[in-house]
Each structure stands twice: as structure tokens, then as C-alpha cells.
Amino acid sequence: MYEGKFPHKRYRHTLDFLKDHVPITSTVLDLGVENPFTKIMEDHGYKVENTKGEDLDTNTSSIENSSTEVVTAFEIFEHLLSPFTVLKSIKANKLVASVPLKLWFASAYRSKTDKWDRHYHEFEDWQFDWLLEKAGWEIKDRKKWTNPTKKIGIRPILRWFTPRYYIVYAERK
């Protein structure tokens, strides 16, 4: 089914979900700089362009000027102060987006070495749904999955049962 192994379980789930909703003939604007998942999408036939690393909170021009059919946003909205503005600026009629879910037993992610790699938002599923709906999107499908680790302790055990990632397919209302 897959050419080689995926470095992360979420990549496999994300690709399966994307394939279920977006034909490989579609052109895709992937929010964020080129990343390992960009290559995976291209290897599976998608024509992908990425934003260039600009601060999407203050500069949505690459989104507004894109003529792609689909926008993807994989684990990016949690880093933005204003994901609503970004969602409103999308011209494409289809969106596939995933976010890490807020975990009741862990605080929001904050890198100790990279000042930009921090989560301003970690959503509960209903909050992300509400954000999308308020920005003019209608959710057509959704899925959650866990992110277990091989560590020992209460939190690692909880990660086996508590969904960590949430992905949606939405269309412009």
C-alpha cells in the first residue's frame, strides 16, 4: 500500500485521509514551508506549492494570490495568533486541515530551543469545528487518532487512549 515506511504515524493517517477526499489531479497549496509531508504528497501524485515562510498572521498574500484547488494545513493553525484571518483569506473551495488536540494531562507544546516552534492554540475538536464554521467552512468529514509513545509513565499510557490529532475535510459554504 505504501512505498516505504512513514517516519510518523500521523503521516500515514494524513495521507489516507487526503486521498479519501482530494483527487491526486488536484493542485494543492500547503500552508507552511516545504516539509517532509510535502514530499510525500508529491510522491503520491499531488502538485504541491507551499507558502514561503512568511508570517501568515500578518501576511496572507501568498494564500490570497494562489489559484490552487485545495489548501492543506497540517499542524500549522496552532502556531498562529489568528487562524481565523488565514481561513478567511483562502480562495480555494476545499480545505484539509489537521491540528494537535488539547490534552487535559499535558500543557501546550513550547520548544525550549526554537522561539517560533510554540503552540499558541491547542484546540478541542469542537473549538476547531467552530473556528472553521465561523470562517465560512462546512466540515464534510473528520477523524481523530492517538499518538502513543514507548515511554513509561502515566502520560505515555494516557497517550495510547487519548486522541492527539484531529483532521477535517471542509468545503467553502
N, C-alpha and C positions, 0 to 999 in steps of 0.2 A: 504494500500500500504506500509506503514512504521510501524515498531514496535516502538511505542512511538514517542515522539516529538524530533526533532533535535534542539540542542541549537543554531544553526546558520543556516540561510537561505542558506548560501554557502555550508554547508554540504549536504543538500538535493539536490541542483543543481549538486554538485560534484559527489555524489553517482549515480544520474541518468545518468550523462554523462559517468561515469566509466562503469556502467552496459551496456550502449549502445555500448561500444567499446571493453570491456575486459571480456571474459567469466569467470565465477566465479571459474572455474577449474584452472585458471592461477596462477602461483606463481608470487608474487609482491615484488620488493624491493622499499620501500617507503623511499625517501631521508629525513633525519632528524630523530630525536629520536622518540620513541613511543609517540603517542599523542592521543587525543580523536578520531580523524578520523581513526587512525589505528584500534581501537576497533570497530568502525562502519563497516569498511571493513571486519574485521574478523567475525563480527556478521552476515554479509551478504554472508559468504562462501569463501571469499578470503583467501589464505595462504600468510601472510604478514611477511616480515622481515624488520627491519629498520636499518639505519646506526646508529652508536653508539655515536654520539655527537662529533665526530672528526671534525676538521676544514676542510671542503671539498675544500676550496681554496688551501690548502697545502697538503692534504692527501686524495686521491681518491681510496685508496687500497680496501676499502670495496665495492666500486662500481665495480672496475676492477675485483675483485675476486668473484663477485656474479654470480650465474648461473640461476637467475630468468628469466622468460619470458618477464616480463613487469617492467618498472620503473615508479613510480609515484613521482611527485614533486609538492606538494601543498603548495603554498606560501612560497617557500624557495629561489628561484633564486634571488629575490630582496635583500636578505641578503648577497649574495656572491659578492666578488670583481670580480671574474672571472667565471661567469656561463658557458662561452664557454668551459673552461677546463673540467668542470664537464660533460657537454653534450657530449663532445668528448670521455670521458672515459667510457661511458655507453656501455656495451656489448649486452644488450637486444635489440631486434629489434622493440620494441613498447614502446612508452612513452605517459603518460598522465600527463600534467603539467598545473598548474594554477598560475597566478600572479595577484597582485593588479595592476590595471591600474593607470597611472599618471592622477591626477585630476588637471585641469587647475586652480581650485579655492582653492586648498589646497597644502601645502608644503608636502614633503616626510615625512613619519612617522619616529619618533625618540622617543623612550621611555626615560622618564626622570629618571627612576629608574634602568633599565637594560641596561648596556653598549653594550650587544650583540644584543638586540632587536631593530635594526635600519634597515632602508631600504637604502641600497647603491644605488639601482636602483629602479625606478618605471617606468615601460615601457608604451609606447603607443603600441597598438596592432601590428602595422607594425614593430616596433623595435623588439618585441619578435619574430615575424614571421621571421624576417631577421636573428636574432641570431640562431634560430633553423635551418633554411635552411643552413646557413654558417657552422654550426656544423655537417651537414650531415643528417638532418631530413627532411622528407616531410610531411607537415601538411595535414591530411586527413579530419579533422573536427575541428570546433571551435565554441565557444559560449561565450557570454558576459551576465552579469546580474548586476543589481543595488544593492545597499546596503543602503536602506533608514533607517533613524533614526526617533525617535519620538520627537526629539528636535525641538525647534522653531528657525527660522532664515533663512537667505538666503542660506547658505551652506547646512543645512539639506533639504531645499526644492530642491536644485540642485541635491542632492543625490537620490531623487526619480526618476530622469530622466536621470542621467548620469551613464553609466555603470562603476562599480568599479572593478569587477572581470572578468578575461579572462581565459578560459581554452581551451586547444588544445589536440587533439589526433594526434600523429605523428608516422610514421614508418621510420626506417633507410632506406636511399636511397640505 
